[in-house]
């Protein structure tokens, strides 16, 4: 996944917590999943911007979190 997004590890963790929310089927697990998604998405964007600024040969087509979209 790191070929497509800078924050593949963040995407994996978001996916895990979304699965937890589905399995938990409660307001608490859903709230935790949403909060985690917001925090990790912000971190992924910050990491992506840093990579673009720090490495001049970093692929410009690579997205921050969601392949081909974001």
ChimeraX attribute file (.defattr): number of C-alpha atoms within 10 A of each C-alpha:
attribute: neighborCount
match mode: 1-to-1
recipient: residues
	/A:1	13
	/A:2	13
	/A:3	11
	/A:4	16
	/A:5	23
	/A:6	25
	/A:7	24
	/A:8	19
	/A:9	15
	/A:10	22
	/A:11	20
	/A:12	13
	/A:13	16
	/A:14	21
	/A:15	14
	/A:16	13
	/A:17	18
	/A:18	19
	/A:19	15
	/A:20	16
	/A:21	19
	/A:22	13
	/A:23	11
	/A:24	12
	/A:25	11
	/A:26	11
	/A:27	10
	/A:28	11
	/A:29	18
	/A:30	19
	/A:31	12
	/A:32	14
	/A:33	21
	/A:34	16
	/A:35	13
	/A:36	17
	/A:37	19
	/A:38	11
	/A:39	12
	/A:40	19
	/A:41	20
	/A:42	15
	/A:43	16
	/A:44	22
	/A:45	17
	/A:46	14
	/A:47	15
	/A:48	20
	/A:49	13
	/A:50	11
	/A:51	16
	/A:52	15
	/A:53	11
	/A:54	10
	/A:55	9
	/A:56	9
	/A:57	9
	/A:58	12
	/A:59	14
	/A:60	8
	/A:61	11
	/A:62	19
	/A:63	21
	/A:64	27
	/A:65	26
	/A:66	18
	/A:67	18
	/A:68	11
	/A:69	9
	/A:70	11
